[in-house]
Amino acid sequence: MNVIGQAPDTVTTSNPAGSSTIDWNDFNFPPGLRLMHFRLSELQGPVKRFVLCIYLSFLIVFAVLIINFLSVIIQTKYFKGINVFYSILNIFVFIPACGFTLYKGYNGACRRPRENMTILWYRICQAVLCVCWICFSIWCAGPFDGWVQIKHLKREKAGAANFCIFLTVLEALGYTASFFLGVIGIINISVVCALRYSRWRRKNSAPSFLCLSRFDVSTSFFANTHTCLLYTSPSPRDSCASRMPSSACKKKKKKK
């Protein structure tokens, strides 16, 4: 499946371990909505580590956004109440964005390595999210509680302020962890694709002059063709010294 909600081009594809197949029609994620196929048990080796990395980033962001919503509700006593609306808006924006990035990374790592657009989409989305996470972990703007927010909360002497500081620390740590996991994912996707491409080339090895790995050319066409050796009589111009090899010229001079 190339895009969430669309039918896949093939129902099953070989998994990275090569022992079974992945049924892309089995929509099982996220639970309840079932918009895409996702199952870690089908993966092994570097591919599983890469997918686990971006999956953990997705779970951390989901938990951080819920913590942010609770923290903003408590902080309405000290700050603007409009931040509650912004916090809810962030949940509906960033959770689907992280889910889309997770799907592109999972799909690009498991399917044929020639699908470069899927991998490119993952890299772009993950890079944008990494910039957001590092900014949210530092800044104190709107509903986002970065490390700077701790300084403002320390000025409040109420008991709820201490709990808000605790939630702010958790939120900033979550954004920081998501940033590093995203960077690791961007680096690892190149390693996974190189490994997948080398295995795919060995499995689909063909003579280099046919370029079967780059073009969808049927081998049966070449198997049914016959080699024909064409013989032509020498041209009269071949006797000219300018068209004869140097060894032939020397032999001709000796005969004269």
Protein Blocks (a to p, Z undefined) as FASTA:
>chain_A
ZZghiacfbfbdcdfkopaccdfklccbdehjlpaccdfklpgcjllmmmmmmmmmmmmm
mmmmmmmmmmmmmmmmmmcfklmmmmmmmmmmmmmmmmmmmmmmmmmmmmcfklmmlmmm
mmmmmmmmmmmmmmmmmmcghjbccfklmmmmmmpmbfklmmmmmmmmmmmmmmmmmmmm
mmmmmmmmmmmmmmmmmmmmmmmgccfklommmpccdfklmmmpccddddddddfklmpm
klpcfklmmmmmmmZZ
